[in-house]
Amino acid sequence: MDQLPKVRDFMKKLLALRQDTRPFTDTSSFFLSGRLSSVDAVELVVFLEEEFGTDFAEIGFDQAKIDSIEAIKSLLQAARVPK
Amino acid sequence: MSANISAAPQEVAPQGLRRLADFRLVPRIDTYPVVVSFAQTVVGKLVLLVLFGLGLAYTEANWLPLLLCLALITFVPGRRRVLVTVSTLIFTFVVPWWYFANPPSEVALLLLVLTLAALLFWCATLWPRSWYGRRPVFFLLCGFSLLIVIASYLPRDTTSYTLVWDFTYAFAKYIWFVCYFLLDRNAPECDSFGLQLGSFRPFWGSTNTPYPKGAAYLRRIEAHDIHQLAVTQLKGLKLLAWSIVIMLFGRLFGFCVYDYLHIPKFPQALSLSANLTPLPWYLCWASLLAGFLESIISLSSFGHRIIAICRVAGFNALRNTYRPLSSRTIAEFFNRYFFYFKELLVDVFFYPFFLRYFKKNRKLRLVGAIFAAACFGNAFYHFVRDLGTIQRLGLRRALVSYQVYVFYCLVLATAISISQLRHRKPAQPGFIRGQLWSSFLVLLFYCLLQVFDSTERSYPLMEHFRFLAHLLNLKL
């Protein structure tokens, strides 16, 4: 999926702003593990809206849906499926 | 596809500094493989529970029933969620039975509240596209506000007055738990009402703020195998030990500051200022600083104890307070100081606003959502929490006397908005420029804001400004 490098890069920057230098994988938890806070979730929401046109008001917001790269991948795939 | 990405190159710190940074007053037992393996055995679990019980006996009045519930959950992990519900019901109806003023009536009220919660949830799931189904939390909060208005205007000394107020008090204890319950309605793996009940003032303790959030959060942080359970329980034991250390430090701090140095408590210093006999400016500062540190110490100790019990029950919840003194921004302190209260404001007020309004204007959207949470949500939470004041003063006078806390919320929301709007930069190099100076400014802000962090309504706003002026050696 070609969006993932962009998402990974964004997460890397977000973690760096929090002085978190630990590595992460596609299944690493960002929010439930406490590595990122809901303040950071806002930045991620705006990024996903602007970059991929995701409408959280429509699909419903849940931090678990953006908790890992894998979760974001599923979210983006689900958002692209026409209803 | 999986990629292992390093966020930034690791800095090489001097060995001495690294050792100092690695030092832990409470050892990281959850990272010792031998201890983790031992905690998975029957004997290990018993030892862990005994040690935890000793800590609980020192800090909790109802430590024995609490320990029995934890033992049951530890040895029957397959039925954890059901046992959490059973334990919660025991701590709701059985343990406090002797403290109820009128047990049958209080039990009936609690049952009524829980039935109403189930009814609200059922309606929201039955008619998801209706006006109520799309915004059940908004409807709930409006309905509760209306209930307070009705209760306030009922004639006193009547049966309906007593009944409505009794119900309002009972419902107020559960309203934020019901909010999380309603927010969980669209989750694909949403729990049954029976399991949800376990998160309504759970047996490990809470205030009106749900620790740790609702059933949806519990599902995600639950230990799924014996290794995760052992690590989570060891983290719980470690956190309880840390809570006791902080509590003892708090007692020592209180003795040194208030008994030995005779620094007056903040309410006393404020009272003297309001009576136009203020303390010298440096004592006002000392009193304010002591009150600020004391509030951090007591909230940390209290929150750690609750989360420790929750962890031993098998849920790897995040701490409520996590290194607030190291916060580099105002928003970060708000997040680190009282995590679950901030999460409640974010889930109930921030996101509903942020995801719906001003989507074309990024700054306005962010500021609006911050004001919805940190200002309106914060003020609303504390106003409906202090029902006794509303009943005593009447609704109009209670609203007018709430001016100090409303001002506090306005300043807090403005500061968080500015903090969030400023472009976040990586930390400056060096400990003093990168960490100490930023943290000092953040703590100074919150310390000064503490002057207005008052829901007691003892003095009008002007008296709080007068105290602020005394801090600067000015007279108002």
HADDOCK unambig.tbl for C-alpha pairs under 7 A between the chains (distance, minus, plus):
assign (segid A and resid 12 and name CA) (segid B and resid 7 and name CA) 4.95 0.50 0.50
assign (segid A and resid 15 and name CA) (segid B and resid 7 and name CA) 6.57 0.50 0.50
assign (segid A and resid 16 and name CA) (segid B and resid 7 and name CA) 5.89 0.50 0.50
assign (segid A and resid 16 and name CA) (segid B and resid 8 and name CA) 6.59 0.50 0.50
assign (segid A and resid 17 and name CA) (segid B and resid 425 and name CA) 6.67 0.50 0.50
assign (segid A and resid 17 and name CA) (segid B and resid 426 and name CA) 5.13 0.50 0.50
assign (segid A and resid 20 and name CA) (segid B and resid 7 and name CA) 6.94 0.50 0.50
assign (segid A and resid 21 and name CA) (segid B and resid 6 and name CA) 6.43 0.50 0.50
assign (segid A and resid 21 and name CA) (segid B and resid 7 and name CA) 4.75 0.50 0.50
assign (segid A and resid 21 and name CA) (segid B and resid 8 and name CA) 5.07 0.50 0.50
assign (segid A and resid 21 and name CA) (segid B and resid 9 and name CA) 6.94 0.50 0.50
assign (segid A and resid 21 and name CA) (segid B and resid 10 and name CA) 6.55 0.50 0.50
assign (segid A and resid 22 and name CA) (segid B and resid 6 and name CA) 5.97 0.50 0.50
assign (segid A and resid 22 and name CA) (segid B and resid 7 and name CA) 6.18 0.50 0.50
assign (segid A and resid 23 and name CA) (segid B and resid 4 and name CA) 6.23 0.50 0.50
assign (segid A and resid 23 and name CA) (segid B and resid 5 and name CA) 5.00 0.50 0.50
assign (segid A and resid 23 and name CA) (segid B and resid 6 and name CA) 3.92 0.50 0.50
assign (segid A and resid 23 and name CA) (segid B and resid 7 and name CA) 5.87 0.50 0.50
assign (segid A and resid 24 and name CA) (segid B and resid 4 and name CA) 5.49 0.50 0.50
assign (segid A and resid 24 and name CA) (segid B and resid 5 and name CA) 5.33 0.50 0.50
assign (segid A and resid 24 and name CA) (segid B and resid 6 and name CA) 6.57 0.50 0.50
assign (segid A and resid 25 and name CA) (segid B and resid 2 and name CA) 5.91 0.50 0.50
assign (segid A and resid 25 and name CA) (segid B and resid 3 and name CA) 5.24 0.50 0.50
assign (segid A and resid 25 and name CA) (segid B and resid 4 and name CA) 4.67 0.50 0.50
assign (segid A and resid 25 and name CA) (segid B and resid 5 and name CA) 6.46 0.50 0.50
assign (segid A and resid 26 and name CA) (segid B and resid 2 and name CA) 5.05 0.50 0.50
assign (segid A and resid 26 and name CA) (segid B and resid 3 and name CA) 6.14 0.50 0.50
assign (segid A and resid 34 and name CA) (segid B and resid 318 and name CA) 6.79 0.50 0.50
assign (segid A and resid 56 and name CA) (segid B and resid 355 and name CA) 6.32 0.50 0.50
assign (segid A and resid 57 and name CA) (segid B and resid 355 and name CA) 5.22 0.50 0.50
assign (segid A and resid 57 and name CA) (segid B and resid 356 and name CA) 6.01 0.50 0.50
